Amino acid sequence: MSAERRKLDVSKATECQKKEILKYASDTRRFEIERFWHRSLFFWGFISVAFVAYSQLAKNGGSLPFYMACFGSVCSFAWTLQNRGSKYWQEAWEQKVESVEDAVLGAPLFSNHEPLQPNPHFSQVHCRLRRR
């Protein structure tokens, strides 16, 4: 999460208001994650259709396969932009949850970031094995 984002000021909120803020922010965060998957399924559908259409049209030749490939590329690019936007809003709502979680729950829920052990990527493992 970006360090330059301002935290939500809840210093003047009552305990009941903090609970409501936490519930609302948590529900909205969950909604953003659900919307992310719905949008991804939408893009997967378009990209799959473009792939199947390209493979069928490539047999016949002509310019239609090129247009289908362009359509698939545009859908893929739009999907990456959508992922970036979804990640931004998910983090924005997580930041709001972090602002009140300790006061309401008594423990950090989203702000307790423990570093994960990196899993070596397949290509890294392959390169290491090849050197031996």
N, C-alpha and C positions, 0 to 999 in steps of 0.2 A: 504494500500500500504506500502511496506517496506520502512523504513526510511533510510536504508543504500544505497539505489540506488542513483546514481549520477544524478543530473538534467542535462538536455541538455543545453549546453552553447550556447546561441544565442546572446550574447552581441555584437558580431561583425557583426551580420546579419542586413541587411537593412530592412525597413518596408515591402517592397515587398517580400523579402525572408522570413520574419517571417510569412506573410500571407500564402505563399506557404507551409512553414513547418507546419503551423496549419492545412491547408487543407489536406495535405498529411497524417499527423498523425491522423487526425480525420477520414478520409476515411479508413485508414488502420485499425484503431480501430473498425470501423463499419464492415469492412470486417472480422475481427477476430471474432466478435460476430456472424455474419452470418455463418461463418465456424463452430463455436461451435455448432449451432443448426443443421447444416447439418450432422456433425459427430455424434451428439446425436441421430438423427433419424436413422442413419446407425446402431449404437449400439442397439437402441431400437428394430430395425428389427431383428437383430441376437438374442437378448435375448428373444423376443417374439417367434421366431421360435423354440428356444431351449425349452422354456416353453411348447409350444403346442406339440412338439415332445415328450418331457418327459411325459406329461400327456397321450398321446396316447400309448406310448411304455410301460408305467407303468402297463397298463392293461394286457399285455402279459408276463411281467416278463423278466427274462434274465439280461444280463449285459448292454444292450443298454441304458436303462434309466440312469444308473450310468454315462455312457459316455456323455449323453446329459446334465445331471446335471453338470458335470465337464466343458463341453463346455460353458454352461450358466454362470458358476462361473468365468471362464477365461474371457469371454466377459464383465461381470460386473466389474471385476478388471481392465481390459484394459480401460473400460469407465471411471472409477474413475481417472486413470492416465491421460487420455486425458483431463478430466475436469480440472485437476490441471495445465496441460500445457497450456490450453486455458486461464485459469485465469491469469497465469503468463504473457502471451503475451498481454492480454487485459490491464492489469495494466501497463505493459511496455509502451504501446502506450498512455495510459492515462497520464502517467508521462511526455511523450514528449509533449502532448497537454498542460498540466499544465505549462510547461516551457515557452510557448509563448502566452497562452491565454490572460493573463492580458495585455501584451503589444499590442496585436492586437485588442482584443475585448473591452478592458478597464474595464473588470470585470472578476472575476474568474468563470469558467464554471464547470470544474471538480474538482478543488481544494477547492471548497466551500463545505466542508463536514460537514453537520449538523447532529448531533446525532439523530438517529431515536428512537422513543419510542418502547421499546420491546413489542412484542405481546406475551402474555402467550401461551405456547404450550398446546395442548389439555391435555396431560398427567399431566401437572402441575395444570391445572384447575380441573381435575378429582381428583387429590390427595388433593387439598385444599377443595373441596366439601366433600370428604370422611371423612375428619377430623372433620367436623361439626356434 
